């Protein structure tokens, strides 16, 4: 135990120091996703190794090995997420659709105005092309899982909006699976108006809240 805790703390410190790295002029620099993934993987690997390190004759061996493996896997995962996000951004052409790489996932935000008519769960023609492009991207990067989440504004009852958000999420997920994405990778859910991103007190805010999100997470 006395050997494990300093190494765990050291791994956590490594992540903090990496995030606060500076260039030759003392200015802060931003790590790319591969570097972030390597640091996170090293920390997680060290903690995992500490939990497994029960061999009193080789204290620390499991920690060091697990940290090294975690760094390698984390670095590869971060680089793959970067590459997938760039490819997806290039494939999506409809104005208003955004692709954001958070470092842990890719978030594709599709406004209602792009996807659906008023009070409808039928996907419009132009949006179908983008969804098939996203499906092709997902097929090129199979080691991910996909969450399709529908959202509405607060107009109407909670139960009605919940149902509409679910139907819209299923409609988008159905196009992704029709494009060849394995059903086992895709989960669809509705959140109704429970997760707004803007105020429902204005027309502009309500428009932002009516959306479907496709969240792509590495496995």
C-alpha positions as CSV (number, residue, x, y, z in Angstrom):
1,X,0.0,0.0,0.0
2,X,2.8,2.4,0.9
3,X,4.3,1.9,-2.6
4,X,1.1,2.1,-4.5
5,X,-0.3,5.4,-3.4
6,X,2.7,7.6,-4.5
7,X,2.6,6.0,-7.9
8,X,-1.1,6.7,-8.2
9,X,-0.6,10.3,-7.1
10,X,2.3,10.6,-9.6
11,X,0.1,9.4,-12.4
12,X,-2.5,12.0,-11.5
13,X,0.1,14.7,-11.3
14,X,1.4,13.7,-14.8
15,X,-2.0,14.4,-16.3
16,X,-2.2,17.8,-14.6
17,X,1.4,18.7,-15.7
18,X,0.7,17.6,-19.2
19,X,-2.5,19.7,-19.4
20,X,-0.5,22.7,-18.2
21,X,2.5,22.3,-20.6
22,X,4.1,25.4,-21.9
23,X,6.1,26.2,-25.1
24,X,9.6,27.7,-25.3
25,X,8.2,31.1,-24.6
26,X,6.3,30.1,-21.5
27,X,3.0,30.2,-23.2
28,X,0.5,27.4,-22.5
29,X,0.1,24.7,-25.2
30,X,-2.9,22.5,-25.9
31,X,-2.3,18.8,-26.2
32,X,-3.7,16.9,-29.1
33,X,-6.1,14.0,-28.5
34,X,-3.4,11.4,-28.8
35,X,-1.3,13.0,-26.1
36,X,-4.4,13.4,-23.8
37,X,-5.3,9.8,-24.4
38,X,-1.8,8.6,-23.6
39,X,-1.8,10.5,-20.3
40,X,-5.2,9.3,-19.3
41,X,-4.4,5.8,-20.3
42,X,-1.2,5.8,-18.3
43,X,-3.1,7.1,-15.2
44,X,-5.8,4.5,-15.5
45,X,-3.3,1.8,-16.2
46,X,-1.3,2.7,-13.2
47,X,-4.3,2.6,-10.9
48,X,-5.3,-0.8,-12.4
49,X,-1.8,-2.1,-11.9
50,X,-1.8,-0.9,-8.3
51,X,-5.0,-2.8,-7.6
52,X,-3.5,-6.0,-9.1
53,X,0.0,-5.6,-7.5
54,X,-0.2,-8.2,-4.8
55,X,3.3,-9.8,-5.4
56,X,5.4,-8.6,-2.5
57,X,8.6,-9.7,-4.3
58,X,7.9,-7.4,-7.3
59,X,6.2,-4.4,-5.9
60,X,5.5,-1.8,-8.6
61,X,6.0,-4.2,-11.6
62,X,2.3,-4.4,-12.4
63,X,1.9,-0.7,-12.0
64,X,4.6,0.2,-14.4
65,X,3.6,-2.4,-17.0
66,X,-0.1,-1.4,-16.8
67,X,0.8,2.3,-17.1
68,X,2.8,1.7,-20.2
69,X,0.1,-0.4,-21.8
70,X,-2.5,2.2,-20.8
71,X,-0.5,5.0,-22.4
72,X,-0.1,3.1,-25.7
73,X,-3.8,2.2,-25.9
74,X,-4.9,5.7,-24.8
75,X,-2.7,7.4,-27.4
76,X,-4.0,5.2,-30.2
77,X,-7.6,5.8,-29.1
78,X,-7.1,9.6,-29.0
79,X,-5.5,9.6,-32.5
80,X,-8.3,7.5,-33.9
81,X,-10.9,9.8,-32.5
82,X,-9.2,12.8,-34.0
83,X,-9.0,11.1,-37.4
84,X,-12.7,10.0,-37.3
85,X,-13.9,13.5,-36.3
86,X,-12.0,15.1,-39.1
87,X,-13.4,12.7,-41.6
88,X,-16.9,13.2,-40.3
89,X,-16.6,16.9,-40.5
90,X,-15.6,16.7,-44.2
91,X,-18.4,14.2,-44.9
92,X,-21.2,16.3,-43.4
93,X,-22.3,19.1,-45.8
94,X,-25.7,20.3,-44.6
95,X,-25.5,23.8,-43.0
96,X,-26.4,23.8,-39.3
97,X,-25.0,20.4,-38.6
98,X,-22.0,20.5,-36.3
99,X,-19.4,17.9,-35.4
100,X,-17.5,18.4,-32.1
101,X,-14.7,16.3,-30.8
102,X,-14.8,16.5,-27.0
103,X,-11.8,14.3,-26.5
104,X,-13.9,11.5,-25.1
105,X,-16.5,11.3,-27.8
106,X,-17.7,12.8,-31.1
107,X,-20.9,14.8,-30.8
108,X,-22.9,15.4,-34.0
109,X,-25.7,17.9,-33.4
110,X,-28.5,17.9,-36.0
111,X,-31.1,20.7,-35.6
112,X,-34.8,20.0,-36.1
113,X,-34.8,22.4,-39.0
114,X,-32.3,20.1,-40.8
115,X,-34.0,16.8,-40.0
116,X,-37.7,17.1,-39.6
117,X,-40.8,19.1,-40.5
118,X,-43.0,20.5,-37.8
119,X,-44.2,17.9,-35.3
120,X,-42.9,15.1,-37.6
121,X,-40.5,12.2,-37.2
122,X,-40.0,11.7,-40.9
123,X,-36.4,12.6,-41.9
124,X,-36.1,15.1,-44.7
125,X,-34.3,14.2,-48.0
126,X,-31.1,16.4,-47.7
127,X,-30.5,15.2,-44.1
128,X,-30.8,11.5,-45.2
129,X,-27.6,12.0,-47.4
130,X,-25.7,13.3,-44.4
131,X,-26.9,10.4,-42.2
132,X,-25.7,7.9,-44.8
133,X,-22.4,9.8,-44.9
134,X,-22.2,9.5,-41.1
135,X,-23.0,5.8,-41.4
136,X,-20.1,5.2,-43.8
137,X,-17.8,7.0,-41.4
138,X,-19.0,4.8,-38.5
139,X,-18.4,1.7,-40.7
140,X,-14.8,2.8,-41.3
141,X,-14.3,3.1,-37.5
142,X,-16.1,0.0,-36.1
143,X,-14.6,0.2,-32.6
144,X,-17.1,2.7,-31.4
145,X,-20.6,2.7,-30.0
146,X,-23.3,5.1,-31.0
147,X,-26.0,6.9,-29.0
148,X,-28.8,8.7,-30.9
149,X,-30.7,11.0,-28.5
150,X,-33.7,13.1,-29.4
151,X,-34.6,16.4,-27.8
152,X,-37.6,18.8,-28.0
153,X,-38.5,22.2,-26.7
154,X,-41.0,22.7,-23.8
155,X,-44.0,23.4,-25.9
156,X,-46.7,20.9,-25.2
157,X,-47.0,18.2,-22.5
158,X,-44.0,16.3,-21.1
159,X,-45.5,13.0,-22.2
160,X,-46.1,14.1,-25.8
161,X,-42.6,15.6,-26.2
162,X,-41.0,12.4,-24.7
163,X,-42.8,10.3,-27.3
164,X,-41.8,12.7,-30.2
165,X,-38.2,12.7,-29.1
166,X,-38.1,8.9,-29.0
167,X,-39.7,8.6,-32.5
168,X,-37.2,11.1,-33.9
169,X,-34.2,9.3,-32.3
170,X,-35.4,5.9,-33.7
171,X,-35.9,7.5,-37.1
172,X,-32.3,8.7,-37.2
173,X,-30.9,5.4,-35.8
174,X,-32.9,3.5,-38.4
175,X,-31.1,5.4,-41.2
176,X,-27.7,4.7,-39.7
177,X,-28.5,1.0,-39.5
178,X,-29.9,1.0,-43.0
179,X,-26.5,2.5,-44.0
180,X,-24.8,-0.7,-42.6
181,X,-24.0,0.2,-39.0
182,X,-24.6,-2.9,-36.9
183,X,-27.7,-2.6,-34.7
184,X,-25.8,-3.9,-31.8
185,X,-23.7,-0.7,-31.9
186,X,-26.6,1.8,-31.9
187,X,-28.8,2.8,-29.1
188,X,-31.7,5.3,-29.5
189,X,-33.4,7.3,-26.7
190,X,-35.5,10.3,-26.2
191,X,-35.0,13.0,-23.6
192,X,-38.1,15.1,-24.3
193,X,-37.4,18.7,-23.0
194,X,-35.4,17.6,-20.0
195,X,-32.0,18.6,-21.4
196,X,-32.3,22.0,-23.0
197,X,-29.2,23.8,-24.4
198,X,-30.9,27.2,-24.5
199,X,-33.8,29.0,-22.9
200,X,-37.3,27.8,-23.9
201,X,-38.5,31.4,-23.3
202,X,-37.5,32.5,-26.8
203,X,-38.2,31.2,-30.3
204,X,-34.4,31.1,-31.0
205,X,-33.8,29.1,-27.8
206,X,-36.6,26.6,-28.5
207,X,-35.2,26.1,-32.0
208,X,-31.8,25.2,-30.5
209,X,-33.4,22.7,-28.1
210,X,-35.3,20.8,-30.9
211,X,-32.5,18.6,-32.1
212,X,-31.1,15.1,-32.4
213,X,-27.6,14.3,-31.1
214,X,-25.4,11.4,-32.4
215,X,-22.8,10.7,-29.8
216,X,-19.9,8.4,-30.9
217,X,-17.8,6.8,-28.1
218,X,-14.7,4.7,-28.5
219,X,-15.1,1.1,-27.1
